[in-house]
Amino acid sequence: MAVAMEKTDTGQQLLQQGAEGKIYIGTYKGNRCLVKERFEKKYRHPALDRQLTRQRIKAEQKAFQRCAAAGLSTPALYGVDLEQRKIYMEYLEKSRTAKEFIDELTATTVGDALTESPQLKKLAEQIGYMVGVLHRNNLVHGDLTTSNMLLDPVDKGTEDFVFPYRLVTIDFGLSHFSDNHENKGVDLYVIERAILSAHSQLPRLFGMILEAYREHNTNHCKETIAKYEDVRARGRKRTMVG
């Protein structure tokens, strides 16, 4: 994951910090790994905060397990520490986010060559496949953005030379198990809005993703797409009203 390095108070290499917690490079049983640590919320009663944090960590742990069972790539989960509010996982040092990949592609390719790029098409197919399989298995991610997808290099001899990466899904902090069509529709709407915001020069990208999604989500896909369109219409209405 190519990011600027900072130091935590205890000297670890800090990769990311937000309102809910921080991600840094640490160790697990002597091995280098990625650590996700959730912050204690001082405004909550300690017992309630502890209960909610445990629930979220356990939900993330289950999401890793469900992805593995479905054949989707995630960082390997090494372990969790409920008392310390930590999740230990594989550190994919050579990976970069899908956002970084797309930004580099748009900076070096223009016009029809960009929208027809074999690399972009392959990435859209992989994203559509990933989201389709998540929803087919009733797993709602909750925060599908191109910053929450890693491209991990693979041996060019074993994969498509045009796109020598595997797509790795990360950040299951808002994930949950649900067979509700609207929840899945919201998931699709989130990624559409994220792409239009971060990659406005690629208005066709989400359509390419959705095409692959339709192919791989065989679990009430039509109903989910209908709910997505409802959510999208409501979102447009709120934007117009202000």
C-alpha positions as CSV (number, residue, x, y, z in Angstrom):
1,M,0.0,0.0,0.0
2,A,1.8,3.1,-1.2
3,V,1.2,5.8,1.4
4,A,3.2,8.4,3.2
5,M,4.5,7.1,6.5
6,E,4.0,8.8,9.9
7,K,4.8,7.6,13.4
8,T,2.3,6.7,16.1
9,D,2.9,7.7,19.7
10,T,4.5,4.3,20.3
11,G,6.7,4.5,17.2
12,Q,4.8,2.3,14.7
13,Q,4.5,3.4,11.1
14,L,1.0,5.0,10.8
15,L,-0.7,4.4,7.5
16,Q,-4.1,5.9,8.1
17,Q,-6.1,7.6,10.9
18,G,-9.7,8.6,11.0
19,A,-12.5,9.2,13.5
20,E,-13.1,5.5,14.3
21,G,-9.5,4.3,14.6
22,K,-6.1,4.0,13.0
23,I,-4.2,1.6,10.8
24,Y,-0.5,1.0,11.3
25,I,2.3,-1.4,10.6
26,G,2.9,-3.7,13.6
27,T,3.7,-7.3,14.5
28,Y,1.7,-10.4,15.2
29,K,3.5,-13.3,16.8
30,G,6.8,-11.8,15.6
31,N,5.7,-11.3,12.0
32,R,5.2,-7.9,10.3
33,C,1.5,-7.2,9.8
34,L,-1.1,-4.5,9.5
35,V,-3.0,-3.5,12.7
36,K,-6.4,-1.8,12.7
37,E,-7.1,-0.3,16.2
38,R,-10.4,1.2,17.1
39,F,-10.5,4.2,19.3
40,E,-12.3,4.4,22.6
41,K,-15.2,6.8,22.4
42,K,-15.0,9.0,25.5
43,Y,-18.5,10.3,25.1
44,R,-20.1,6.9,25.5
45,H,-20.6,5.0,28.7
46,P,-17.5,2.7,29.0
47,A,-19.6,-0.5,29.1
48,L,-21.6,0.5,26.0
49,D,-18.5,1.5,24.1
50,R,-16.8,-1.8,24.9
51,Q,-19.9,-3.7,23.8
52,L,-20.3,-1.8,20.5
53,T,-16.6,-2.0,19.7
54,R,-16.6,-5.8,20.3
55,Q,-19.7,-6.1,18.0
56,R,-18.0,-4.2,15.2
57,I,-14.7,-6.1,15.5
58,K,-16.6,-9.5,15.4
59,A,-18.6,-8.3,12.4
60,E,-15.4,-7.4,10.6
61,Q,-13.9,-10.8,11.5
62,K,-17.0,-12.6,10.1
63,A,-16.8,-10.5,6.9
64,F,-13.2,-11.7,6.3
65,Q,-14.4,-15.3,6.8
66,R,-17.4,-14.9,4.5
67,C,-15.2,-13.4,1.8
68,A,-12.8,-16.3,2.0
69,A,-15.6,-18.8,1.8
70,A,-16.9,-17.0,-1.3
71,G,-13.5,-17.1,-2.9
72,L,-12.9,-13.3,-2.7
73,S,-9.5,-11.9,-2.0
74,T,-8.9,-10.0,1.3
75,P,-5.8,-9.5,3.4
76,A,-5.2,-12.7,5.4
77,L,-6.7,-12.3,8.9
78,Y,-4.2,-13.2,11.5
79,G,-6.2,-12.6,14.7
80,V,-8.2,-10.2,16.8
81,D,-7.7,-8.8,20.3
82,L,-11.1,-7.7,21.7
83,E,-9.5,-6.2,24.9
84,Q,-7.0,-4.1,22.9
85,R,-9.6,-3.3,20.2
86,K,-7.2,-4.6,17.5
87,I,-7.4,-6.6,14.3
88,Y,-4.2,-8.1,12.9
89,M,-4.0,-8.8,9.2
90,E,-1.7,-9.3,6.3
91,Y,0.3,-6.3,5.1
92,L,0.3,-6.2,1.3
93,E,3.4,-4.0,0.9
94,K,3.5,-3.9,-2.9
95,S,-0.2,-3.1,-3.4
96,R,-1.8,0.2,-4.3
97,T,-5.4,1.3,-4.2
98,A,-7.6,1.1,-7.2
99,K,-8.0,4.9,-6.9
100,E,-4.3,5.4,-7.3
101,F,-4.2,3.0,-10.3
102,I,-7.1,4.9,-12.0
103,D,-5.6,8.3,-11.3
104,E,-2.3,7.2,-12.9
105,L,-4.2,5.8,-15.9
106,T,-6.2,9.0,-16.4
107,A,-3.0,11.0,-16.1
108,T,-1.3,9.1,-18.9
109,T,-4.2,8.2,-21.2
110,V,-6.7,10.6,-22.9
111,G,-9.9,10.5,-24.9
112,D,-11.3,7.3,-26.3
113,A,-8.1,5.5,-25.5
114,L,-9.0,5.9,-21.8
115,T,-12.5,4.6,-21.9
116,E,-11.4,1.8,-24.2
117,S,-8.4,0.9,-22.1
118,P,-8.1,-2.9,-21.6
119,Q,-6.7,-2.2,-18.2
120,L,-9.7,-0.1,-17.2
121,K,-12.1,-2.7,-18.6
122,K,-10.4,-5.5,-16.7
123,L,-10.5,-3.5,-13.5
124,A,-14.2,-2.8,-14.0
125,E,-14.9,-6.5,-14.5
126,Q,-13.0,-7.4,-11.3
127,I,-14.9,-4.8,-9.3
128,G,-18.2,-5.9,-10.7
129,Y,-17.3,-9.5,-10.0
130,M,-16.3,-8.7,-6.4
131,V,-19.5,-6.7,-5.6
132,G,-21.6,-9.3,-7.3
133,V,-20.2,-12.1,-5.3
134,L,-20.5,-10.1,-2.0
135,H,-24.2,-9.5,-2.7
136,R,-24.8,-13.1,-4.0
137,N,-23.6,-14.2,-0.5
138,N,-25.7,-11.5,1.3
139,L,-22.7,-9.5,2.4
140,V,-23.1,-5.7,2.3
141,H,-19.8,-3.9,2.4
142,G,-21.1,-0.5,3.4
143,D,-18.2,1.6,2.2
144,L,-17.4,0.6,-1.4
145,T,-14.9,3.1,-2.8
146,T,-11.9,2.7,-5.0
147,S,-9.8,3.6,-1.9
148,N,-11.1,0.5,-0.2
149,M,-9.9,-1.8,-3.0
150,L,-6.3,-2.8,-3.4
151,L,-4.5,-4.0,-6.5
152,D,-1.9,-6.6,-5.5
153,P,0.7,-7.6,-8.1
154,V,0.7,-11.2,-9.3
155,D,3.1,-13.2,-11.4
156,K,2.6,-12.0,-15.0
157,G,3.2,-15.6,-16.1
158,T,0.1,-16.8,-14.3
159,E,-2.4,-14.0,-15.0
160,D,-3.6,-11.7,-17.8
161,F,-0.5,-9.8,-18.9
162,V,-2.6,-6.7,-19.5
163,F,-3.8,-6.5,-15.9
164,P,-1.4,-8.4,-13.6
165,Y,-3.2,-7.7,-10.4
166,R,-5.7,-9.4,-8.1
167,L,-8.3,-7.2,-6.6
168,V,-8.2,-7.2,-2.8
169,T,-11.2,-5.9,-0.8
170,I,-10.4,-4.1,2.5
171,D,-12.1,-2.1,5.3
172,F,-15.1,-4.0,6.5
173,G,-15.8,-1.6,9.3
174,L,-19.4,-0.9,8.1
175,S,-20.1,-4.4,6.6
176,H,-23.0,-6.5,7.7
177,F,-24.9,-9.7,6.7
178,S,-28.2,-8.9,5.0
179,D,-30.5,-10.3,2.3
180,N,-32.3,-7.0,2.1
181,H,-32.4,-5.7,-1.5
182,E,-32.4,-2.1,-0.5
183,N,-29.3,-2.5,1.6
184,K,-27.5,-4.0,-1.4
185,G,-29.0,-1.2,-3.6
186,V,-27.5,1.4,-1.3
187,D,-24.1,-0.4,-1.6
188,L,-24.3,0.1,-5.4
189,Y,-25.3,3.7,-5.0
190,V,-22.4,4.3,-2.6
191,I,-19.9,3.0,-5.2
192,E,-21.5,5.0,-8.0
193,R,-21.3,8.2,-6.0
194,A,-17.7,7.5,-5.0
195,I,-16.7,6.9,-8.6
196,L,-18.4,10.0,-9.9
197,S,-16.7,12.0,-7.2
198,A,-13.2,10.6,-7.4
199,H,-13.2,9.8,-11.1
200,S,-15.5,12.3,-12.8
201,Q,-13.6,12.0,-16.0
202,L,-14.9,8.4,-16.3
203,P,-18.7,8.7,-16.4
204,R,-19.0,5.2,-18.0
205,L,-16.9,3.4,-15.4
206,F,-19.8,2.6,-13.1
207,G,-21.9,1.2,-16.0
208,M,-19.0,-1.1,-16.9
209,I,-18.9,-2.3,-13.3
210,L,-22.7,-2.8,-13.2
211,E,-22.5,-4.9,-16.3
212,A,-20.2,-7.4,-14.6
213,Y,-22.2,-7.2,-11.4
214,R,-25.3,-8.3,-13.2
215,E,-23.5,-11.3,-14.5
216,H,-22.1,-12.5,-11.1
217,N,-24.9,-11.6,-8.7
218,T,-27.4,-14.4,-9.2
219,N,-29.2,-13.8,-5.9
220,H,-32.2,-11.6,-6.8
221,C,-30.1,-9.3,-8.9
222,K,-33.1,-7.7,-10.7
223,E,-34.7,-6.7,-7.3
224,T,-31.4,-5.3,-6.1
225,I,-30.9,-3.2,-9.3
226,A,-34.5,-1.9,-8.9
227,K,-33.8,-0.9,-5.3
228,Y,-30.6,0.8,-6.4
229,E,-32.5,2.8,-9.0
230,D,-35.0,3.8,-6.3
231,V,-32.2,4.9,-4.0
232,R,-30.6,6.8,-6.9
233,A,-33.8,8.6,-7.7
234,R,-34.2,9.7,-4.1
235,G,-30.7,10.9,-4.0
236,R,-31.2,13.0,-7.1
237,K,-34.4,14.4,-5.7
238,R,-32.6,15.5,-2.5
239,T,-29.8,17.1,-4.6
240,M,-32.3,19.1,-6.6
241,V,-34.2,20.2,-3.5
242,G,-31.0,21.0,-1.7
